[in-house]
Amino acid sequence: MVVGASPQLVVQGIATYGKVAMGISLVGSEPERQKSVSNIEKSMVQGKFSDIGTSGNRIAVGDEFLKKIGATRGETIFVTVGRERPQPFRIVSVFHIGIKAIDETRIFGALADMQKLNQTPSRVSDIAIRLADVTKASDVAKNYDLIGQESVQSWEQSNEGILSVFKTQDIVRNTMTISILIVAGFGIYNILSLAVTHKRREIAILRSMGFEPTDITNLFLIQGIILGLLGGTLGAALGFGASHIMASIEISANRGLGGNHMMILFDPMIYVKAFGLALASSCFASYFPARSAGRLEPIDIIRSENS
């Protein structure tokens, strides 16, 4: 279940370059282990994450940090945590995660270097764990929390504020989807209702020829199902094509989380569910006009035509 684990030391510090100083978050880690629990290597735009090594005062910084402080890769900045004199660290690699707060303030270095800077040898502040199934993170965190005295948080708990935005987005999206299905259902209902109205004479002829009410009902119900099948197939095809077009839209010049294009999920189950909902709504909407058509009697149709 556990794919990788990486010990870390996270401390707050100050970075100085010339006359410019700014607050930063220092993360000491072991490069190979850190790559096993995060996608930091894919976010590198200059150099490699492993360039920080295991010692030697080498760091990886965000591209926004370089813009803000005015430094470039290969130069040296001074870092302090407020306990001793600032120590020099050389910038060996640059990353772009796509989150401005992280790209501006987070600096990665070797775990041994950060322990030395913080004067806390062999100390770690947290251990990052990566699971094979991210959906089980909350359950695993609860189990680990019961085993020991350490505080254990899942990624859902640590990103609760961000996830609340996605939950709101899901509610809005689902509300819009239901509204569209209702509108589509009324459209099918109106089409079949008009079809029943315009074909009253044909219905009377069929009934006089011996067609049962269930036969008439099935006739219009099948028509509604065909409309649902055609609409669901066409909608799924158009949605798939529109998603491909949206996925090709470049939203950023730099590569961030998920790349520099719109993040689109192409899960086949999405199209299966959309097709099923379209078909179900068409069947529901076509039932009532079909039932009213089956209840029509030839004598009632003739009387209404003559009146």
C-alpha positions as CSV (number, residue, x, y, z in Angstrom):
1,M,0.0,0.0,0.0
2,V,2.9,2.4,0.8
3,V,4.8,3.3,-2.3
4,G,7.5,5.5,-0.7
5,A,8.4,7.6,2.4
6,S,10.7,10.6,2.8
7,P,11.9,12.2,6.0
8,Q,11.9,16.0,5.9
9,L,12.9,18.9,8.0
10,V,10.7,22.0,7.4
11,V,11.8,25.3,8.9
12,Q,11.2,29.0,8.3
13,G,14.1,31.2,7.3
14,I,15.3,34.3,5.5
15,A,17.1,34.4,2.2
16,T,19.3,37.3,1.3
17,Y,20.7,38.3,-2.1
18,G,22.5,41.6,-2.2
19,K,20.2,44.1,-0.5
20,V,17.1,42.0,-1.0
21,A,15.8,39.8,1.8
22,M,12.6,37.7,1.9
23,G,11.0,35.1,4.1
24,I,11.2,31.5,2.9
25,S,10.2,28.0,3.8
26,L,13.2,25.6,3.8
27,V,12.6,21.9,3.2
28,G,15.4,19.5,3.9
29,S,15.0,16.1,2.2
30,E,16.8,13.2,0.6
31,P,16.5,13.7,-3.2
32,E,15.8,10.1,-4.2
33,R,13.3,9.6,-1.4
34,Q,11.6,12.9,-2.1
35,K,11.1,12.0,-5.7
36,S,9.3,8.8,-4.6
37,V,6.6,10.8,-2.7
38,S,6.2,13.8,-5.0
39,N,6.3,14.9,-8.6
40,I,8.9,17.5,-8.0
41,E,11.2,16.1,-10.7
42,K,8.6,16.6,-13.3
43,S,8.3,20.3,-12.3
44,M,12.0,21.1,-12.8
45,V,12.6,23.7,-15.5
46,Q,16.4,24.1,-15.0
47,G,18.6,21.3,-13.8
48,K,17.5,18.2,-11.8
49,F,16.2,17.9,-8.3
50,S,18.9,15.3,-7.6
51,D,21.5,18.1,-8.1
52,I,21.0,19.2,-4.5
53,G,22.8,16.0,-3.5
54,T,23.1,14.9,0.1
55,S,25.3,17.8,1.2
56,G,27.3,20.7,0.0
57,N,24.8,23.6,0.6
58,R,23.1,23.3,-2.8
59,I,19.4,24.2,-3.2
60,A,16.5,24.0,-5.6
61,V,14.3,27.1,-5.8
62,G,11.2,28.2,-7.6
63,D,11.3,30.4,-10.7
64,E,9.1,33.0,-9.0
65,F,11.6,33.2,-6.1
66,L,14.4,34.0,-8.6
67,K,12.3,36.7,-10.2
68,K,11.4,38.3,-6.9
69,I,14.9,38.2,-5.4
70,G,16.7,39.0,-8.7
71,A,19.1,36.0,-8.8
72,T,19.8,33.3,-11.4
73,R,20.7,29.7,-11.4
74,G,24.3,29.1,-10.4
75,E,24.5,32.1,-8.1
76,T,24.9,32.0,-4.4
77,I,22.4,33.4,-1.8
78,F,22.7,33.6,2.0
79,V,20.2,31.7,4.1
80,T,19.6,31.9,7.9
81,V,17.0,30.6,10.3
82,G,17.7,33.4,12.8
83,R,20.1,31.4,15.1
84,E,23.5,31.9,13.5
85,R,25.1,33.9,10.8
86,P,23.7,33.5,7.3
87,Q,25.3,30.6,5.4
88,P,25.9,30.6,1.6
89,F,23.8,28.2,-0.6
90,R,24.3,27.8,-4.3
91,I,21.2,27.6,-6.6
92,V,21.7,24.4,-8.7
93,S,18.2,23.8,-10.0
94,V,14.9,25.7,-10.6
95,F,11.3,24.3,-10.5
96,H,7.9,25.6,-11.5
97,I,5.1,23.8,-9.6
98,G,2.4,26.3,-10.8
99,I,1.3,27.4,-7.3
100,K,2.6,31.0,-6.8
101,A,2.9,30.7,-3.0
102,I,5.2,27.6,-3.4
103,D,7.2,28.9,-6.3
104,E,7.9,32.1,-4.5
105,T,8.8,30.9,-1.0
106,R,9.8,27.2,-1.0
107,I,13.4,26.1,-1.2
108,F,14.6,22.5,-1.2
109,G,17.9,21.5,0.1
110,A,19.7,18.4,1.4
111,L,18.4,17.1,4.7
112,A,21.9,17.1,6.3
113,D,22.5,20.7,5.2
114,M,19.2,21.9,6.7
115,Q,19.8,20.1,9.9
116,K,23.2,21.7,10.2
117,L,21.7,25.2,9.4
118,N,19.0,24.7,12.0
119,Q,21.5,23.3,14.5
120,T,19.3,20.2,15.0
121,P,21.4,17.1,13.9
122,S,19.5,14.0,13.1
123,R,16.1,15.7,13.5
124,V,13.2,15.6,11.1
125,S,9.9,17.5,11.4
126,D,7.7,15.2,9.4
127,I,7.7,12.1,7.2
128,A,5.9,12.3,3.8
129,I,4.3,9.0,2.8
130,R,2.9,8.1,-0.7
131,L,0.2,5.5,-1.1
132,A,-0.7,3.4,-4.1
133,D,-4.3,4.4,-3.7
134,V,-4.7,8.1,-2.7
135,T,-8.4,7.6,-1.8
136,K,-7.3,5.5,1.2
137,A,-5.1,8.3,2.7
138,S,-7.7,9.3,5.3
139,D,-8.2,5.8,6.6
140,V,-4.5,5.1,6.7
141,A,-3.9,8.4,8.5
142,K,-6.5,7.5,11.2
143,N,-4.9,4.1,11.7
144,Y,-1.4,5.6,12.0
145,D,-2.7,8.2,14.4
146,L,-4.0,5.5,16.7
147,I,-0.8,3.6,16.7
148,G,1.6,6.3,17.9
149,Q,1.7,9.7,19.5
150,E,2.7,11.5,16.3
151,S,0.3,13.7,14.6
152,V,-0.7,12.2,11.2
153,Q,-2.6,14.1,8.5
154,S,-3.9,12.9,5.2
155,W,-3.6,15.1,2.1
156,E,-7.4,15.8,2.3
157,Q,-6.9,17.3,5.8
158,S,-3.8,19.3,4.9
159,N,-5.6,20.7,1.8
160,E,-9.1,21.1,3.3
161,G,-9.4,24.7,2.2
162,I,-8.6,23.9,-1.4
163,L,-10.8,20.8,-1.5
164,S,-13.8,22.9,-0.3
165,V,-13.5,24.9,-3.5
166,F,-13.6,21.8,-5.6
167,K,-16.6,20.5,-3.6
168,T,-18.4,23.8,-4.4
169,Q,-17.4,23.4,-8.0
170,D,-18.8,19.8,-8.1
171,I,-22.2,21.1,-6.6
172,V,-22.4,23.8,-9.3
173,R,-21.5,21.3,-12.1
174,N,-24.0,18.7,-10.9
175,T,-26.7,21.3,-10.6
176,M,-26.1,22.5,-14.2
177,T,-26.1,18.9,-15.4
178,I,-29.4,18.2,-13.8
179,S,-30.9,21.4,-15.2
180,I,-29.7,20.5,-18.7
181,L,-31.2,17.0,-18.4
182,I,-34.5,18.5,-17.2
183,V,-34.6,20.9,-20.2
184,A,-33.7,18.0,-22.6
185,G,-36.4,15.9,-21.0
186,F,-39.0,18.6,-21.6
187,G,-37.8,19.0,-25.2
188,I,-38.4,15.3,-25.8
189,Y,-41.8,15.5,-24.1
190,N,-42.9,18.4,-26.3
191,I,-41.7,16.7,-29.5
192,L,-43.6,13.5,-28.7
193,S,-46.7,15.4,-27.5
194,L,-46.8,17.3,-30.8
195,A,-46.3,14.0,-32.6
196,V,-49.3,12.5,-30.8
197,T,-51.4,15.6,-31.6
198,H,-50.5,15.6,-35.3
199,K,-51.0,11.9,-35.7
200,R,-54.3,11.5,-34.0
201,R,-56.0,10.5,-37.3
202,E,-53.2,7.9,-38.0
203,I,-53.7,6.6,-34.4
204,A,-57.5,6.2,-35.0
205,I,-56.8,4.3,-38.2
206,L,-54.4,1.9,-36.4
207,R,-56.8,1.4,-33.6
208,S,-59.6,0.6,-36.1
209,M,-57.3,-1.9,-37.8
210,G,-57.0,-3.8,-34.5
211,F,-53.9,-2.3,-32.8
212,E,-54.1,-2.5,-29.0
213,P,-53.5,0.5,-26.7
214,T,-50.2,-1.1,-25.7
215,D,-49.1,-1.3,-29.3
216,I,-49.7,2.5,-29.7
217,T,-47.9,3.2,-26.4
218,N,-44.9,1.1,-27.4
219,L,-44.8,2.8,-30.8
220,F,-44.3,6.3,-29.3
221,L,-42.1,5.0,-26.5
222,I,-39.7,3.4,-29.0
223,Q,-39.7,6.8,-30.9
224,G,-38.6,8.5,-27.6
225,I,-35.9,5.8,-26.9
226,I,-34.5,6.3,-30.4
227,L,-34.3,10.1,-29.8
228,G,-32.5,9.4,-26.6
229,L,-30.0,7.0,-28.2
230,L,-29.3,9.4,-31.1
231,G,-29.0,12.4,-28.7
232,G,-26.8,10.5,-26.2
233,T,-24.4,9.2,-28.9
234,L,-24.2,12.6,-30.6
235,G,-23.7,14.4,-27.3
236,A,-21.0,12.0,-26.2
237,A,-19.1,12.4,-29.5
238,L,-19.4,16.2,-29.4
239,G,-18.3,16.2,-25.7
240,F,-15.3,14.1,-26.5
241,G,-14.3,16.4,-29.4
242,A,-14.8,19.5,-27.3
243,S,-12.7,18.0,-24.5
244,H,-9.8,17.4,-26.9
245,I,-10.0,21.0,-28.1
246,M,-10.1,22.3,-24.6
247,A,-7.1,20.1,-23.6
248,S,-5.1,21.7,-26.4
249,I,-5.6,25.2,-25.1
250,E,-2.5,26.6,-23.6
251,I,-3.2,28.4,-20.3
252,S,0.3,29.2,-19.2
253,A,3.7,29.7,-20.8
254,N,5.3,27.7,-18.1
255,R,4.8,24.1,-17.2
256,G,3.0,23.8,-13.8
257,L,0.8,21.1,-12.1
258,G,-0.6,19.0,-14.9
259,G,1.4,20.9,-17.6
260,N,0.7,24.2,-19.3
261,H,-2.6,23.1,-20.8
262,M,-6.1,22.7,-19.4
263,M,-6.5,19.5,-17.3
264,I,-9.2,17.4,-18.9
265,L,-10.2,13.9,-17.6
266,F,-10.9,11.4,-20.4
267,D,-12.3,8.7,-18.2
268,P,-14.6,6.4,-20.3
269,M,-17.1,6.1,-17.4
270,I,-17.9,9.8,-17.8
271,Y,-19.2,9.3,-21.3
272,V,-21.0,6.1,-20.3
273,K,-22.7,7.9,-17.4
274,A,-23.6,10.8,-19.7
275,F,-25.1,8.5,-22.3
276,G,-27.0,6.6,-19.6
277,L,-28.5,9.8,-18.1
278,A,-29.5,11.0,-21.6
279,L,-31.2,7.7,-22.4
280,A,-32.9,7.5,-19.0
281,S,-34.3,11.1,-19.3
282,S,-35.6,10.4,-22.8
283,C,-37.4,7.2,-21.6
284,F,-38.9,9.1,-18.7
285,A,-40.0,12.0,-20.8
286,S,-41.4,9.9,-23.6
287,Y,-43.5,7.7,-21.3
288,F,-46.3,10.2,-20.6
289,P,-47.0,11.2,-24.3
290,A,-46.8,7.5,-25.3
291,R,-49.3,6.6,-22.5
292,S,-51.7,9.4,-23.6
293,A,-51.5,8.2,-27.2
294,G,-52.3,4.6,-26.2
295,R,-55.4,5.8,-24.3
296,L,-56.9,7.4,-27.4
297,E,-60.0,5.7,-28.7
298,P,-61.1,5.9,-32.4
299,I,-64.5,7.3,-31.6
300,D,-63.1,10.1,-29.4
301,I,-60.7,11.1,-32.2
302,I,-63.5,11.1,-34.8
303,R,-65.7,13.2,-32.5
304,S,-62.9,15.7,-31.9
305,E,-62.2,16.0,-35.6
306,N,-65.8,16.7,-36.4
307,S,-66.3,19.2,-33.6
